[in-house]
Amino acid sequence: MSNKLRTLLSAGLLAGIMLVTPACDWFKGASTATPGTETQETSFYLLDANPADIYKDAHIPGALHVTLESIDELSKGWNKNAAIVTYCSPTCGTKDIVAKKLKDAGFNNVKVYRGGITEWYKLSKENKDSYPLEGEAKHSIFKEEATSSPSKESTESDITAGELKNHLQQTKK
């Protein structure tokens, strides 16, 4: 077998593994679908718009990691009436841009969790059962003070940590 053919086969196998493996964990708990199998019955999406290194370090269980580049393709076929919550960190504006893109695409129930992963982390330290966190939370962002700072560009509805917690608990039932 030639090196070129071996390289192509290896790349194809790696791409196939990468497409299948993330789907195993993306929608634990909060969401009722996995990427590529969303239906009109899916009722809730929790979207983490943090940079990939922060998402890998810690995120709210059930959160799907999204980027500005991936959200349009990822959300094709989603239920337009599903509840969608976007978050990142309090000083990160990506959550607002993702929310706006979703609203512009016709999604009717998009909310922004402004406290983001740093507020959730601090609440998790106080009560890990009510505010579960997946990951080790070793990134420097978790040493920062959790403060909400609304983006001037945002016109989306906000959701508090308590409201998000209640929603996550209801979707587990």
N, CA and C of each residue as an Amber inpcrd file, in Angstrom:
protein
   519
   0.8530000  -1.1790000   0.0000000   0.0000000   0.0000000   0.0000000
   0.8970000   1.2390000   0.0000000   0.6130000   2.1730000  -0.8610000
   1.4480000   3.3690000  -0.9760000   1.2290000   4.3050000   0.2110000
   2.2180000   5.1430000   0.4580000   2.1200000   6.1150000   1.5480000
   0.9440000   7.0570000   1.3550000   0.7030000   7.4670000   0.1200000
  -0.3910000   8.3990000  -0.1730000  -1.7400000   7.7680000   0.1650000
  -1.9410000   6.5250000  -0.2300000  -3.1910000   5.8260000   0.0520000
  -3.3530000   5.5960000   1.5510000  -2.2710000   5.2100000   2.2200000
  -2.3010000   4.9990000   3.6680000  -2.6600000   6.3020000   4.3890000
  -2.0900000   7.4110000   3.9500000  -2.3830000   8.7190000   4.5430000
  -3.8490000   9.0870000   4.3390000  -4.3690000   8.8690000   3.1410000
  -5.7770000   9.1730000   2.8600000  -6.7040000   8.3180000   3.7070000
  -6.4110000   7.0380000   3.8310000  -7.2370000   6.1490000   4.6540000
  -7.1880000   6.5520000   6.1240000  -6.0060000   6.8960000   6.6050000
  -5.8570000   7.3360000   7.9980000  -6.6400000   8.6150000   8.2520000
  -6.5410000   9.5640000   7.3300000  -7.2680000  10.8300000   7.4740000
  -8.7710000  10.5920000   7.4570000  -9.2320000   9.7100000   6.5760000
 -10.6620000   9.3920000   6.5150000 -11.1480000   8.7310000   7.7840000
 -10.3740000   7.8060000   8.3250000 -10.7300000   7.1380000   9.5730000
 -10.7710000   8.1310000  10.7210000  -9.7720000   9.0010000  10.8050000
  -9.7310000  10.0170000  11.8470000 -10.9300000  10.9540000  11.7430000
 -11.2650000  11.3920000  10.5450000 -12.4250000  12.2760000  10.3510000
 -13.7040000  11.5760000  10.7890000 -13.8470000  10.3040000  10.4590000
 -15.0300000   9.5500000  10.8690000 -15.1380000   9.4360000  12.3730000
 -14.0250000   9.1720000  13.0410000 -14.0200000   9.0780000  14.5040000
 -14.3770000  10.4180000  15.1190000 -13.8270000  11.5100000  14.5720000
 -14.1060000  12.8420000  15.1080000 -15.5740000  13.2140000  14.9400000
 -16.2050000  12.7710000  13.8840000 -17.6160000  13.0780000  13.6680000
 -18.5120000  12.3180000  14.6290000 -18.1470000  11.1030000  14.9780000
 -18.9920000  10.2590000  15.8140000 -18.7490000  10.4770000  17.2990000
 -17.5140000  10.6010000  17.7250000 -17.1760000  10.6530000  19.1380000
 -17.8040000  11.8210000  19.8870000 -17.7280000  13.0780000  19.4210000
 -18.3140000  14.1680000  20.1880000 -19.8080000  14.0130000  20.4050000
 -20.4980000  13.3780000  19.5110000 -21.9440000  13.2340000  19.6400000
 -22.3310000  12.4450000  20.8770000 -21.4190000  11.6540000  21.4110000
 -21.7240000  10.8570000  22.5950000 -21.9710000  11.7290000  23.8140000
 -21.2900000  12.8600000  23.9440000 -21.3690000  13.6670000  25.1500000
 -22.0750000  15.0060000  24.9780000 -22.3180000  15.4530000  23.7800000
 -22.7730000  16.8160000  23.5570000 -24.0830000  17.1580000  24.2290000
 -25.0170000  16.2510000  24.3040000 -26.3380000  16.6070000  24.7890000
 -26.7520000  15.8040000  26.0060000 -25.8320000  15.5060000  26.9090000
 -26.2040000  14.8170000  28.1360000 -27.1210000  15.7180000  28.9410000
 -28.1550000  15.1600000  29.5060000 -28.9890000  15.8890000  30.4450000
 -29.9620000  16.8610000  29.8290000 -29.5280000  18.0780000  29.5530000
 -30.4430000  19.1540000  29.2280000 -31.1320000  19.0210000  27.8850000
 -30.4670000  18.5380000  26.9010000 -31.0560000  18.4950000  25.5780000
 -31.5110000  17.0890000  25.2440000 -32.4540000  16.9910000  24.3410000
 -33.0220000  15.6860000  24.0410000 -32.5710000  15.1340000  22.7050000
 -31.5580000  15.7140000  22.0960000 -31.0850000  15.2450000  20.7940000
 -29.5750000  15.3270000  20.7280000 -29.0030000  14.6140000  19.7850000
 -27.5750000  14.7180000  19.5260000 -27.3920000  15.3760000  18.1660000
 -26.2670000  16.0290000  17.9390000 -26.0620000  16.6910000  16.6560000
 -26.3100000  15.7430000  15.4940000 -27.0700000  16.2250000  14.5500000
 -27.3910000  15.4180000  13.3840000 -28.6650000  14.6100000  13.5260000
 -29.1990000  14.5020000  14.7590000 -30.4320000  13.7380000  14.9610000
 -31.5280000  14.6000000  15.5690000 -31.3600000  15.9220000  15.5170000
 -32.3690000  16.8080000  16.0680000 -33.6840000  16.6190000  15.3220000
 -34.7650000  16.7680000  16.0590000 -36.0860000  16.6670000  15.4490000
 -36.8930000  17.8820000  15.8540000 -38.0710000  17.9790000  15.3070000
 -38.9590000  19.0750000  15.6840000 -39.4530000  18.9200000  17.1160000
 -39.2240000  17.7510000  17.7440000 -39.6430000  17.5520000  19.1310000
 -38.5900000  17.9970000  20.1400000 -37.3590000  18.2410000  19.7160000
 -36.3350000  18.6940000  20.6490000 -36.8040000  20.0050000  21.2510000
 -36.7930000  20.0710000  22.5890000 -37.4030000  21.2320000  23.2360000
 -36.4120000  22.1740000  23.8990000 -35.1340000  21.7900000  24.0210000
 -34.1880000  22.6430000  24.7350000 -32.7650000  22.4240000  24.2400000
 -32.0620000  23.5360000  24.0270000 -30.6520000  23.5100000  23.6580000
 -29.9050000  24.4570000  24.5870000 -28.8300000  23.9930000  25.1780000
 -27.9540000  24.8100000  26.0050000 -26.6400000  24.9460000  25.2480000
 -26.2780000  26.1800000  24.8920000 -25.1390000  26.4180000  24.0040000
 -24.0190000  27.1740000  24.7130000 -22.8540000  26.5720000  24.7960000
 -21.6690000  27.1790000  25.3910000 -20.8380000  27.7990000  24.2740000
 -20.7170000  29.1210000  24.2890000 -19.9920000  29.8460000  23.2450000
 -18.5910000  30.2610000  23.6910000 -18.0970000  29.6670000  24.7620000
 -16.7340000  29.9310000  25.2140000 -15.7270000  29.3860000  24.2060000
 -14.4880000  29.8810000  24.2520000 -13.4440000  29.2550000  23.4420000
 -13.3280000  27.7700000  23.8060000 -12.8660000  26.9670000  22.8770000
 -12.8170000  25.5120000  23.0580000 -12.0340000  25.0920000  24.2980000
 -10.9360000  25.7950000  24.6240000 -10.1440000  25.3870000  25.7870000
 -10.9180000  25.5650000  27.0890000 -11.7440000  26.5900000  27.1760000
 -12.5550000  26.7930000  28.3770000 -13.6640000  25.7480000  28.4260000
 -14.3210000  25.5050000  27.2980000 -15.3770000  24.4900000  27.2520000
 -14.8330000  23.1240000  27.6700000 -13.6580000  22.7630000  27.1560000
 -13.0770000  21.4620000  27.5000000 -12.7170000  21.3950000  28.9770000
 -12.3230000  22.5260000  29.5600000 -11.9420000  22.5590000  30.9690000
 -13.1600000  22.4390000  31.8790000 -14.2410000  23.1260000  31.5470000
 -15.4510000  23.0560000  32.3730000 -16.6280000  23.6660000  31.6240000
 -17.7850000  23.0450000  31.7870000 -19.0170000  23.5660000  31.1930000
 -20.2140000  23.0170000  31.9630000 -21.3550000  23.6110000  31.7240000
 -22.5930000  23.1370000  32.3340000 -22.9540000  21.8190000  31.6570000
 -23.2480000  20.7690000  32.4420000 -23.5890000  19.4780000  31.8280000
 -24.7340000  19.6210000  30.8220000 -24.5590000  18.9830000  29.6920000
 -25.5580000  19.0360000  28.6340000 -25.3250000  20.1320000  27.6220000
 -24.3610000  21.0200000  27.8950000 -24.1000000  22.1320000  26.9790000
 -23.3810000  21.6480000  25.7300000 -23.7780000  22.2100000  24.6200000
 -23.1550000  21.9500000  23.3300000 -22.2020000  23.0950000  23.0330000
 -20.9570000  22.7850000  22.7050000 -20.0040000  23.8350000  22.3600000
 -20.3050000  24.3430000  20.9540000 -20.4510000  25.6620000  20.8170000
 -20.7140000  26.2750000  19.5170000 -19.7220000  27.4040000  19.2770000
 -19.5220000  27.7050000  18.0110000 -18.7100000  28.8510000  17.6130000
 -19.5470000  29.6910000  16.6550000 -19.0850000  30.8950000  16.3870000
 -19.7840000  31.7410000  15.4200000 -19.8030000  31.0760000  14.0520000
 -18.7540000  30.3350000  13.7630000 -18.6520000  29.6710000  12.4670000
 -19.5380000  28.4300000  12.3750000 -19.8180000  27.7770000  13.5030000
 -20.5480000  26.5010000  13.4650000 -22.0490000  26.6180000  13.6970000
 -22.5180000  27.7090000  14.2620000 -23.9110000  27.7650000  14.7140000
 -24.9210000  27.6700000  13.5700000 -24.6600000  28.2900000  12.4420000
 -25.6260000  28.2420000  11.3350000 -25.8450000  26.8130000  10.8500000
 -24.7660000  26.1180000  10.6030000 -24.8660000  24.7380000  10.1150000
 -25.4280000  23.8160000  11.1960000 -24.9640000  24.0060000  12.4210000
 -25.3860000  23.1510000  13.5260000 -26.8810000  23.2540000  13.7990000
 -27.4380000  24.4470000  13.6700000 -28.8390000  24.6690000  14.0340000
 -29.8290000  24.3500000  12.9160000 -29.3300000  23.9810000  11.7520000
 -30.2480000  23.5950000  10.6680000 -31.0780000  22.4070000  11.1330000
 -32.3660000  22.4890000  10.9680000 -33.2420000  21.3820000  11.3440000
 -33.6950000  21.4000000  12.7930000 -33.1880000  22.3450000  13.5880000
 -33.6380000  22.4270000  14.9790000 -35.0650000  22.9470000  15.0300000
 -35.7550000  22.6070000  16.0850000 -37.1040000  23.0810000  16.3700000
 -37.0530000  24.5950000  16.6000000 -37.7200000  25.3600000  15.7640000
 -37.6870000  26.8320000  15.8620000 -38.3530000  27.3470000  17.1380000
 -39.1720000  26.5110000  17.7910000 -39.8460000  26.9270000  19.0220000
 -39.1580000  26.4100000  20.2770000 -38.0630000  25.6850000  20.1310000
 -37.3390000  25.1500000  21.2870000 -36.7620000  26.2900000  22.1170000
 -36.6540000  26.0560000  23.4170000 -35.9640000  27.0020000  24.2920000
 -34.4690000  26.8450000  24.0490000 -33.7930000  27.9670000  23.8350000
 -32.3490000  27.9550000  23.5990000 -31.7100000  28.9530000  24.5490000
 -30.6700000  28.5190000  25.2570000 -29.9230000  29.4000000  26.1480000
 -28.4740000  29.4070000  25.6880000 -27.9270000  30.6100000  25.4960000
 -26.5200000  30.7590000  25.1400000 -25.7750000  31.3440000  26.3320000
 -24.5330000  30.9190000  26.5000000 -23.6880000  31.5030000  27.5390000
 -22.2310000  31.3760000  27.1380000 -21.3920000  32.1770000  27.7520000
 -19.9360000  32.0250000  27.6980000 -19.4180000  32.5630000  29.0200000
 -18.6630000  33.6480000  29.0420000 -18.2680000  34.2760000  30.3020000
 -18.9400000  35.6450000  30.3420000 -18.9900000  36.2730000  31.5130000
 -19.6700000  37.5720000  31.5970000 -19.0990000  38.6340000  30.6640000
 -17.8080000  38.5820000  30.3840000 -17.1900000  39.6030000  29.5330000
 -17.1020000  39.1920000  28.0690000 -17.5560000  38.0070000  27.7430000
 -17.5060000  37.4790000  26.3780000 -18.7670000  37.9010000  25.6190000
 -18.6050000  38.4450000  24.4440000 -19.7530000  38.8780000  23.6540000
 -20.2890000  37.8380000  22.6900000 -19.6120000  36.6980000  22.6010000
 -20.0170000  35.6770000  21.6340000 -21.4170000  35.1580000  21.9150000
 -21.7910000  35.0520000  23.1890000 -23.1320000  34.5560000  23.5370000
 -24.2150000  35.4350000  22.9170000 -23.9930000  36.7390000  22.8890000
 -24.9680000  37.6710000  22.3130000 -25.0380000  37.5460000  20.7920000
 -23.8850000  37.3630000  20.1630000 -23.8590000  37.2350000  18.7020000
 -24.5240000  35.9310000  18.2760000 -24.2370000  34.8350000  19.0070000
 -24.8840000  33.5510000  18.7110000 -26.3940000  33.6880000  18.8790000
 -26.8300000  34.3270000  19.9640000 -28.2640000  34.5170000  20.2010000
 -28.8980000  35.3300000  19.0750000 -28.2250000  36.3830000  18.6380000
 -28.7630000  37.2080000  17.5510000 -28.8540000  36.4120000  16.2520000
 -27.8250000  35.6240000  15.9600000 -27.8500000  34.8040000  14.7440000
 -29.0330000  33.8340000  14.7790000 -29.2850000  33.2560000  15.9350000
 -30.4020000  32.3140000  16.0610000 -31.7410000  33.0290000  15.8920000
 -31.8790000  34.2050000  16.5150000 -33.1210000  34.9840000  16.3620000
 -33.3240000  35.3650000  14.8950000 -32.2590000  35.8060000  14.2550000
 -32.3380000  36.1770000  12.8380000 -32.7010000  34.9840000  11.9580000
 -32.3620000  33.7760000  12.4180000 -32.6690000  32.5550000  11.6650000
 -34.0830000  32.0470000  11.9510000 -34.8190000  32.7770000  12.8040000
 -36.2120000  32.4140000  13.0490000 -36.4870000  31.6520000  14.3260000
 -35.4950000  31.5170000  15.2000000 -35.7440000  30.8520000  16.4780000
 -36.4800000  31.8220000  17.4000000 -37.5280000  31.3230000  18.0530000
 -38.4620000  32.1860000  18.7750000 -38.2070000  32.3310000  20.2670000
 -37.4130000  31.4470000  20.8630000 -37.2770000  31.4320000  22.3150000
 -35.8010000  31.3460000  22.7070000 -35.0570000  32.4100000  22.4190000
 -33.6190000  32.4400000  22.6820000 -33.3520000  33.3500000  23.8730000
 -32.5990000  32.8300000  24.8460000 -32.2400000  33.6160000  26.0250000
 -30.7320000  33.5840000  26.2090000 -30.2220000  34.5930000  26.9120000
 -28.7950000  34.7050000  27.1820000 -28.5830000  34.6150000  28.6890000
 -27.6930000  33.7160000  29.0990000 -27.2990000  33.6160000  30.5080000
 -26.0340000  34.4490000  30.6820000 -26.1980000  35.6710000  31.1810000
 -25.1100000  36.6430000  31.2640000 -24.0500000  36.2870000  32.2990000
 -24.4370000  35.6710000  33.3990000 -23.4590000  35.3110000  34.4290000
 -22.4190000  34.3370000  33.9120000 -22.8390000  33.5310000  32.9640000
 -21.9310000  32.6280000  32.2700000 -21.2730000  31.5760000  33.1370000
 -20.2430000  30.9910000  32.5780000 -19.5750000  29.8650000  33.2180000
 -18.9000000  30.2560000  34.5290000 -18.4320000  31.4980000  34.6650000
 -17.7690000  31.8800000  35.9160000 -18.7720000  31.9990000  37.0540000
 -19.9350000  32.5620000  36.8020000 -20.9630000  32.6240000  37.8440000
 -21.4300000  31.2120000  38.2010000 -21.6720000  30.3760000  37.1850000
 -22.1230000  28.9990000  37.4170000 -21.0850000  28.2370000  38.2470000
 -19.8150000  28.4500000  37.9530000 -18.7290000  27.8110000  38.7030000
 -18.7820000  28.2160000  40.1710000 -18.9260000  29.5040000  40.4390000
 -18.9850000  29.9710000  41.8260000 -20.2030000  29.4020000  42.5500000
 -21.3430000  29.3430000  41.8780000 -22.5400000  28.7510000  42.4740000
 -22.3500000  27.2520000  42.6890000 -21.6380000  26.6130000  41.7840000
 -21.3580000  25.1830000  41.9000000 -20.5020000  24.8880000  43.1270000
 -19.5820000  25.7830000  43.4350000 -18.7520000  25.5930000  44.6280000
 -19.6030000  25.6490000  45.8920000 -20.6840000  26.4280000  45.8600000
 -21.5840000  26.5400000  47.0110000 -22.5790000  25.3870000  47.0690000
 -23.0320000  24.9120000  45.8940000 -24.0500000  23.8590000  45.8490000
 -23.9170000  23.0860000  44.5390000 -23.0640000  22.0570000  44.5530000
 -22.7790000  21.3340000  43.3090000 -23.9560000  20.4970000  42.8230000
 -24.9110000  20.1730000  43.6950000 -26.0830000  19.4240000  43.2460000
 -27.0330000  20.3090000  42.4440000 -27.2080000  21.5480000  42.8820000
 -28.1050000  22.4700000  42.1780000 -27.4470000  23.0940000  40.9520000
 -26.1340000  23.2790000  41.0170000 -25.3970000  23.9110000  39.9210000
 -24.2440000  22.9920000  39.4940000 -24.5590000  21.8730000  38.8550000
 -23.5070000  20.9230000  38.4870000 -22.5690000  21.4950000  37.4270000
 -21.3490000  21.0540000  37.4850000 -20.3230000  21.4990000  36.5470000
 -19.5840000  20.2720000  36.0460000 -19.3550000  20.2160000  34.7630000
 -18.6150000  19.1060000  34.1720000 -17.2140000  19.5850000  33.8350000
 -16.2120000  18.9520000  34.4060000 -14.8290000  19.3320000  34.1550000
 -14.1330000  19.7910000  35.4170000 -12.8500000  20.0700000  35.2820000
 -12.0160000  20.3990000  36.4420000 -11.9950000  21.8780000  36.8020000
 -12.3310000  22.7520000  35.8940000 -12.3420000  24.2040000  36.1310000
 -10.9820000  24.7140000  36.6230000  -9.9390000  24.3910000  35.8850000
  -8.5790000  24.8300000  36.2370000  -8.1420000  26.0660000  35.4390000
  -8.8960000  26.4280000  34.4220000  -8.5530000  27.5760000  33.5700000
  -8.5350000  28.8550000  34.4090000  -7.7100000  29.8090000  34.0200000
  -7.5850000  31.0650000  34.7700000  -8.8940000  31.8500000  34.8350000
  -9.7970000  31.6240000  33.8970000 -11.0710000  32.3560000  33.9050000
 -11.8720000  32.0860000  35.1780000 -11.6530000  30.9300000  35.7970000
 -12.4110000  30.5810000  36.9950000 -11.8840000  31.2640000  38.2460000
 -10.7870000  31.9790000  38.1150000 -10.2610000  32.7720000  39.2220000
 -10.7960000  34.1990000  39.1700000 -11.4300000  34.5550000  38.0450000
 -11.9700000  35.9040000  37.8700000 -13.2630000  36.0670000  38.6520000
 -13.5790000  37.2890000  38.9650000 -14.8260000  37.6020000  39.6540000
 -15.9840000  37.4970000  38.6750000 -17.0470000  36.8410000  39.0970000
 -18.2310000  36.6970000  38.2400000 -19.0730000  37.9630000  38.3350000
 -19.1370000  38.6950000  37.2450000 -19.9860000  39.8770000  37.1760000
 -20.6840000  39.8850000  35.8360000 -21.9170000  40.2810000  35.8360000
 -22.6570000  40.3710000  34.5820000 -22.4710000  41.7530000  33.9940000
 -22.1710000  41.7970000  32.7160000 -22.0490000  43.0740000  32.0250000
 -22.7820000  42.9590000  30.6990000 -24.0350000  43.4130000  30.6610000
 -24.8190000  43.2800000  29.4350000 -24.1450000  43.9450000  28.2440000
 -24.1730000  43.2650000  27.1370000 -23.6240000  43.8100000  25.9020000
 -24.5530000  44.8980000  25.3800000 -23.9900000  45.9760000  24.8900000
 -24.8060000  47.0530000  24.3360000 -25.5410000  46.6010000  23.0850000
 -25.0040000  45.5840000  22.4020000 -25.6160000  45.1070000  21.1650000
 -26.7730000  44.1470000  21.4090000 -26.8880000  43.6300000  22.6100000
 -27.8680000  42.5830000  22.8690000 -29.2800000  43.1320000  23.0170000
 -30.1950000  42.4980000  22.3340000 -31.6100000  42.8150000  22.5050000
 -32.3550000  41.5450000  22.9090000 -31.6010000  40.5070000  23.2490000
 -32.1960000  39.2180000  23.5870000 -32.6630000  39.2100000  25.0400000
 -33.5640000  38.3210000  25.3440000 -34.0190000  38.1320000  26.7140000
 -32.9060000  37.4820000  27.5230000 -32.8570000  37.8210000  28.7910000
 -31.8650000  37.2390000  29.6820000 -32.5000000  36.1520000  30.5370000
 -31.6660000  35.2570000  31.0400000 -32.0910000  34.2280000  31.9750000
 -31.0850000  34.2380000  33.1230000 -31.5600000  34.0980000  34.3450000
 -30.6770000  34.0900000  35.5080000 -30.1810000  32.6740000  35.7760000
 -29.1930000  32.5700000  36.6510000 -28.6700000  31.2530000  37.0340000
 -29.7720000  30.4090000  37.6650000 -30.5810000  31.0190000  38.5170000
 -31.6690000  30.2850000  39.1640000 -32.7020000  29.7830000  38.1670000
 -33.0390000  30.6190000  37.1930000 -33.9990000  30.1970000  36.1660000
 -33.4270000  29.0740000  35.3060000 -32.1460000  29.1850000  34.9570000
 -31.5060000  28.1350000  34.1650000 -31.4470000  26.8360000  34.9640000
 -31.0890000  26.9320000  36.2310000 -31.0450000  25.7490000  37.0990000
 -32.4010000  25.0610000  37.1160000 -33.4680000  25.8320000  37.3190000
 -34.8220000  25.2650000  37.3530000 -35.1820000  24.6160000  36.0230000
 -34.8230000  25.2630000  34.9360000 -35.1250000  24.7100000  33.6130000
 -34.3820000  23.3910000  33.3920000 -33.1180000  23.3480000  33.7840000
 -32.3320000  22.1220000  33.6340000 -32.9180000  20.9920000  34.4790000
 -33.3560000  21.3230000  35.6860000 -33.9590000  20.3000000  36.5490000
 -35.2650000  19.7870000  35.9580000 -36.0520000  20.6610000  35.3480000
 -37.3150000  20.2480000  34.7290000 -37.0780000  19.3640000  33.5140000
 -36.0490000  19.6440000  32.7370000 -35.8070000  18.8460000  31.5350000
 -35.2620000  17.4680000  31.8690000 -34.7260000  17.2860000  33.0750000
 -34.2250000  15.9730000  33.4880000 -35.3580000  15.0320000  33.8710000
 -36.5120000  15.5950000  34.2120000 -37.6390000  14.7720000  34.6790000
 -38.2540000  13.9790000  33.5690000
